[in-house]
């Protein structure tokens, strides 16, 4: 006879680091979380990464999980928040690409095919390293970690307006130095795909 475990029991065991309980929770929820993510992300790869990310967070916080509250609501809230972050990441990429194309469409007649994108990315990283430390930290949180202005403001203890100014000044600084090097700024897509 199959034993049915309640979420309360599983979370109670998981709080103590019980790996079997974690596996049972994964088995119970992973398929539904994947379907939920796929519905909104429309990407099997992103949906799979989403599930892995959610369960990694569950494991990392297993000791402080609240067995008294609804675990199902908790895990779907984490999933929902991660989906929102992915959408924000997509919109940042799209906006930056559009801004870059618009502002720099006539900046260079050099063929994009002749540019080594790896070299450009290295050049961008070199320029970013020249930013003042605080400005660099805020810029990377925005463009590499894809955090919202509000999230960054809370983390660094500044107003959202100041954070936006730091990011804007960083972009101007990078564009200026790339123009000095006569590099086609349309390839600044690399700023949106830090790995």
N, C-alpha and C positions, 0 to 999 in steps of 0.2 A: 504493500500500500504506500502510495506516494505521500511523503510528509509535506504539509503546507506550512511555510513559515510566514509569520506576519512581519510587516515592516518594523514594528516595534522590536520584535525579537532579533531581527537581522541587524538593526542599527545598534541595539544593545551589545551584540557580539562584535560588531564592527568597531565600536568605541574602544574595545580591548585589543584591536588589531587582528581580529580573526579573518584570515585570508579567505577561508571557505565562505564566510558570510558575504564578503566582498564579491566573490564569484557568483553567489546566488543572486545578489542584488543586480549585478551586471547582466546575468541571464534574464532576470525578471524585467528589466527596464531598457536594455540597450536597443532592442528591436523597435520599440515604440519611440525612443528618442531619435533613432536614425530616421524613421518615417516622418517624424515631426520636423526634423532638420531638413530633410530632402524636400518636403512640401514647400518650404520657404526659400531655401538656398538654391534649389534646382540643380544641385551638383552632388553626385554621389561621393566624389572625393572629399568635398567640403563637409558633407554630412558625416562621413566616417571620421574625419578629423575632429569634428564637433563632439561626437560621442566619446572619443578618446580623451579629449580635453576635459569634458564634464566629469568623467570617471577618475581622471587624474586628480581633479580638484576634490572629489569625494574622498579619495584615498588620503590626500594630503591633509584633509581636515577631519579625518575619521574620529580622532580623539575628542573633538568638541562638537560632534553632531548632537542634535537635540532629538532624543527618541520620543519625546512627548508630542512634538508637532508632526504634521503630515509630511512624511518623507517624499511622497509622490509630488506634492506641491513644491517642495524644496528643490527636488532634482529638475523639475520642469522649469522652475524659475531660473535656475542656473543656466539651463539650456537656452531659454528665451533671451537672457542677458547676453550670452555668447553670440547668439544669432544677431542681436542688435549691434554688437561690436563688429561682426563681420560685415554687416550692411554699411556701417560707418566707414570701415576700411575700404570697401568698394567705392563709396561716394568720394572719399578723399582722393583715391586714385583717379577717378573720373574727372573730378574738379581740377586736379593739378594738371592732368593731361590737356584738358580743354584750355585752361589758363595759359599753359606753356605754348600750345599751338597758336593761340590767338595773339599773344604778345610777341612771339618770336618767329612768325611764319616767314618773314623775309630776312631773318638774321644771317642766313648763310645759304649760298647756292651749292655748297659742297655736297656731293652725293652721300646719303646716309649709309649706303652700302660700303663706303670706303672707311667708315669709322669703326674702330674696334670698340664695341660697347663695353668690354671689360676695362679697357683703358679709361674710358669716360667715367665709368663707375668708380674706378680707383681715384681719378682726378677729383670727382665730387667728394669722395671721402676725405681726401687731402684738404680740400677747401673747408669742409665742415670742421675738421680738426683745428682750423685757425680761428674758429668762433670763440668768443669768451666762454669760459666754462659753464656758467649758468645758462647762457643763451643756447649753447650747444646741447645741454641736458634737456632743456625744454623743447628744442627743435626735434631731437631724436625721439622724445616721448610722443610727439605729435606725428612725425613721419615714419618712424620705425616701429613704435609700439602701437600706433594708431589709436592713441587715447584722445578723448574729447578735451576741449578747452577747459571745461569744468573739472574733469578728473585731474588734469595737470595742475590747475589752480589750487585744488585742495591738497595735492601732494607737495607742492613747493611753497605753499603759503602766500600766493600772490593773487591779485584780482584776475578774473577772466580776460579783461581788457588788456592788462599788462602781458599776459601769456600770448594773446593774439599779436600784440606788437612785437614780442620777441620772435615769434614764428615768421611774421611778415618781414622783419629786418633781416632775419637769417636767409630767407629766400632772395631778397634783394642782394645780399652779400654774395651768395653763390652765383646768381645770374651775372652780377658784375664781373666776377673773376673768370667765369666761363667765357663771357664776351671778350674779355681781355685776351683770352687764349684763342679767340676766333673759333670756338667750338659751336656747332649747331645746337641751339638750346632745345630744339624740338626733341632731342634725344634725352632730355632731362627726365624722361619717364623713369630713368634709373632711380630717381629720388623716391619713387613710389614703390619700388620693388626691392628694398633692402632685404637681405636674407640674413 
